[in-house]
Amino acid sequence: MQVGGDNLLKTKENFVYPEREWAYRLCGFLMIFLVVVSLSFISITIRDNIISVWFDKTMSSMYKMTAKHGLYVEDIIVEGNYRTSYDDLVEALNLSENESILGINIAQLKSRIEQLTWVKSCVVKRSFFPNNIIVEIKEREVIAIWHYEGRYYPVDNEGHVIEVEEYEPDASMLILAGDGAPHHLAELLKVLDLDKELKSRVKGAVFVSNRRWDLIFETLDNGVVVKLPEKNFDKAYQKIALLNKRQGIFKRKLTSFDVRFDDRIVVDIDKSFLDLDVKK
């Protein structure tokens, strides 16, 4: 039998074991054995998480020992919680008496506190000698009220709706209405800031059909309605501001301004419609 020019088929009598071949083969078997054992150990470790479990038990024992020797939480000092209740903080912190100050997971504490309704962000840190946990809270600042399905929800400057069961609206707050209004609040405020004097007169803003804004000036019940376009409503707002400075339009007996057109403003005076030439 010829394979590659070599005669591989030999009898027992004419077979001679190559010198040192047994050592090479033994090393090969050992290497294979070590690889198999290593892979098996890694597989079992990953499956059963042996090292992690052992490490957690060791650290837990160490934390208990350090707590017994004085490294336990003595006080929790909280700053900035004006609307966040004490009970909510206690539940979020979930710390037991004489708990090891070293064993506390600061990142988890921070995450739990920031899930509270009024908390925008917080800083949690340890303070040794004395052993205190310091919690610095930054709460959400209410700048508008969203009237939705018969309830009032406070809204912060990022358009975040603060979910509370009951909230008494402040008369000086901007009242929002319409689906999606809070999510577009930041864009609206940026435009209103183009004229501070006019902004102070805006009492309400209705997001119409999830596309554009109607602004209510002076009073919510009998105020003047300004209908802004879907696009470039910043220019329409500036147009109203300029017209008010020149002609004092809010001093007249008008009920609405429609500035959705490029070449004119349509006003409503006691149900009679007039066109104002915006070029004048």
C-alpha positions in Angstrom: 0.0 0.0 0.0 1.6 3.2 -1.2 0.5 6.6 0.1 2.6 9.6 -0.8 5.5 7.4 -1.8 5.9 5.8 1.7 5.0 2.4 2.8 2.7 2.9 5.8 1.8 -0.8 6.2 4.3 -2.6 8.4 4.5 -5.8 10.4 5.2 -6.1 14.1 8.5 -7.6 13.4 9.9 -4.9 11.2 8.3 -2.0 13.2 10.9 0.1 15.1 9.5 2.7 17.6 11.2 6.1 16.7 13.6 7.4 19.3 12.0 9.9 21.8 8.7 9.6 20.0 7.0 8.5 23.3 8.0 11.7 25.0 6.4 13.9 22.3 3.3 11.8 22.4 3.1 12.1 26.2 3.4 15.9 26.0 0.7 16.0 23.4 -1.7 13.9 25.6 -0.9 16.1 28.6 -1.6 19.3 26.6 -4.9 17.9 25.4 -5.8 16.8 28.9 -5.0 20.3 30.3 -7.1 22.0 27.6 -10.1 19.7 28.2 -9.9 20.2 32.0 -9.5 24.0 31.6 -12.5 24.3 29.2 -14.5 22.1 31.6 -13.6 24.3 34.6 -14.5 27.5 32.7 -17.8 26.0 31.5 -18.8 24.9 35.0 -17.7 28.3 36.4 -19.7 30.2 33.9 -22.7 27.9 34.4 -22.7 27.8 38.1 -21.0 31.2 38.7 -18.8 29.5 41.3 -16.2 32.3 41.6 -18.8 35.0 41.8 -20.8 33.2 44.5 -17.6 32.6 46.5 -16.5 36.2 46.1 -19.9 37.6 47.2 -20.0 35.4 50.3 -16.4 36.5 51.2 -17.2 40.2 50.8 -20.5 39.8 52.7 -18.6 38.3 55.6 -16.0 41.1 55.4 -18.7 43.8 55.4 -20.3 42.3 58.5 -17.0 42.2 60.3 -16.2 45.9 59.4 -19.6 47.0 60.6 -19.0 45.3 64.0 -15.8 47.3 64.3 -17.4 50.7 63.7 -17.7 51.1 59.9 -21.5 51.2 59.8 -24.0 53.9 58.7 -24.7 56.2 61.5 -26.9 58.8 59.7 -28.3 59.6 56.2 -28.2 63.3 55.4 -30.5 64.4 52.6 -30.5 67.9 51.0 -32.8 69.4 48.4 -35.9 67.3 49.0 -38.6 69.9 49.0 -41.3 67.9 47.3 -39.9 64.4 47.7 -41.4 62.9 50.8 -39.5 61.3 53.7 -41.4 58.0 53.3 -40.5 57.7 49.6 -36.8 58.3 50.4 -36.8 55.7 53.2 -38.3 53.1 50.8 -35.8 54.0 48.0 -32.8 53.9 50.2 -33.8 50.6 51.9 -30.9 50.7 54.3 -31.0 48.7 57.6 -29.7 49.9 61.0 -26.0 49.4 61.5 -25.4 48.4 57.9 -21.8 48.4 56.7 -21.0 51.7 55.0 -18.4 49.9 52.9 -21.0 47.4 51.6 -23.4 49.9 50.3 -23.8 50.1 46.5 -23.7 53.8 45.8 -24.7 53.4 42.1 -27.8 51.4 43.1 -28.8 54.0 45.7 -28.5 56.7 43.1 -30.6 54.8 40.6 -33.4 54.1 43.0 -33.6 57.7 44.2 -33.7 59.1 40.7 -36.7 56.9 40.0 -38.7 59.0 42.5 -41.4 61.2 41.0 -39.9 64.6 41.8 -36.2 63.8 41.6 -34.4 65.0 38.4 -30.9 63.9 39.5 -29.0 63.2 42.7 -25.5 62.7 44.1 -24.9 59.9 46.6 -21.6 59.7 48.5 -20.0 58.3 51.7 -18.6 60.4 54.4 -16.3 58.8 57.0 -15.7 60.0 60.6 -18.6 60.3 61.1 -20.0 57.5 59.0 -22.7 59.2 57.0 -24.4 58.7 53.6 -24.9 62.1 51.9 -27.7 62.4 49.4 -27.9 65.7 47.4 -31.1 65.9 45.4 -32.0 68.1 42.5 -35.8 68.2 42.0 -37.7 68.9 38.9 -38.7 72.6 38.5 -42.3 73.1 37.4 -42.7 75.7 34.6 -46.0 74.7 33.1 -49.2 72.8 33.9 -50.6 70.3 31.4 -54.4 70.0 31.5 -55.2 66.5 30.3 -58.3 64.4 30.6 -59.7 66.5 33.5 -56.5 66.5 35.5 -53.6 68.9 35.9 -50.0 67.6 35.6 -46.9 69.6 36.4 -44.3 69.8 33.6 -40.6 70.7 33.9 -38.5 72.7 31.5 -37.5 69.5 29.7 -41.1 68.7 28.9 -41.1 65.9 31.5 -44.6 65.2 32.8 -44.5 64.7 36.6 -46.9 61.9 37.5 -48.7 63.0 40.7 -52.1 62.1 42.0 -53.1 65.6 42.8 -51.6 69.0 41.9 -53.0 72.4 42.5 -52.1 74.6 39.5 -50.4 77.9 40.1 -52.2 80.9 38.5 -48.9 82.3 37.2 -48.0 79.0 35.4 -48.4 78.5 31.7 -51.3 76.1 31.1 -50.9 73.6 28.3 -53.5 71.5 26.5 -53.6 69.1 23.7 -52.0 65.7 23.1 -48.2 65.8 23.0 -48.0 69.4 24.3 -45.4 68.7 27.0 -43.1 67.1 24.5 -43.0 70.2 22.4 -42.8 72.7 25.3 -39.0 73.3 25.1 -39.4 74.4 21.4 -42.3 76.7 22.3 -40.5 78.4 25.2 -37.5 79.0 23.0 -39.7 80.9 20.6 -41.6 82.8 23.3 -38.3 84.0 24.7 -37.8 86.0 21.5 -40.0 88.7 23.0 -40.1 88.7 26.8 -42.8 91.3 27.2 -45.2 89.3 25.0 -44.2 86.1 26.7 -45.4 87.5 30.0 -48.9 87.8 28.5 -49.2 84.2 27.4 -51.5 82.4 29.8 -52.2 79.2 27.8 -50.9 77.2 24.9 -52.9 74.5 23.0 -51.1 72.0 20.8 -53.6 71.5 18.0 -53.8 68.1 16.1 -50.3 67.3 17.3 -49.0 69.8 14.7 -49.1 73.4 15.7 -49.8 75.9 18.6 -52.7 78.2 19.5 -51.5 80.8 22.1 -54.0 82.3 24.6 -53.1 85.8 25.8 -54.2 87.8 28.8 -56.8 85.4 30.4 -57.6 81.8 29.9 -61.4 82.3 29.8 -61.8 85.4 27.6 -58.3 85.9 26.2 -57.1 86.6 22.7 -56.2 83.5 20.7 -53.2 83.6 18.3 -53.2 80.8 15.8 -49.6 79.9 14.8 -48.6 78.0 11.7 -47.1 74.5 11.8 -43.8 75.6 10.3 -41.7 78.8 11.0 -44.0 79.7 13.9 -41.1 81.7 15.4 -41.4 84.2 12.5 -45.2 84.4 13.0 -44.7 85.0 16.7 -42.2 87.9 16.0 -44.7 89.3 13.5 -47.4 89.5 16.3 -44.8 91.0 18.6 -43.9 93.7 16.1 -47.5 94.5 15.3 -48.3 94.8 19.0 -45.4 97.3 19.6 -46.5 99.4 16.6 -50.3 99.3 16.9 -51.0 98.0 20.4 -53.2 95.2 19.0 -53.9 93.6 22.4 -55.5 96.8 23.6 -58.2 96.5 21.0 -61.4 94.5 21.3 -60.1 91.5 19.3 -60.8 87.8 20.0 -58.3 86.1 17.7 -55.3 86.5 15.3 -54.7 83.9 12.6 -51.0 84.2 11.5 -50.9 81.0 9.5 -50.6 82.9 6.3 -47.5 84.4 4.8 -49.0 87.6 3.4 -51.7 88.6 5.9 -53.0 88.3 9.5 -56.7 87.5 9.9 -58.3 89.0 13.0 -61.7 88.3 14.6 -63.5 91.3 16.0 -66.9 90.4 17.5 -67.3 87.7 14.8 -66.5 90.1 12.0 -63.3 89.2 10.1 -60.9 91.8 8.8 -57.5 91.5 7.0 -54.5 93.5 8.2 -51.8 94.2 5.7 -48.7 93.0 7.5 -46.5 95.2 5.2 -47.8 98.4 6.8 
